[in-house]
Amino acid sequence: MRLADTEAACLYWGCSRRYLYKLASEGRLVRYGTVQRRLWNLEAMPPRAPGEPLPMPPPQHLRKGVIAM
């Protein structure tokens, strides 16, 4: 596991801060660290190649007691 702060993760994945927080709220990425300093696992998604679209996010984890339809 390689952890990086939000700015470094945005540069590595080629996405915005808003996109990272959206994936975290959907349960696709896990936030580490503290409220003041969020850390992200760089191995959770592949890096974005220059000129390529955003990488596919990891699959969404279902919460306990939720039925998938």
Protein Blocks (a to p, Z undefined) as FASTA:
>chain_A
ZZddfklmmmmnopafklmmmmmmnopaccehjfklccddfklpccddehiacddddddd
ddehiacZZ
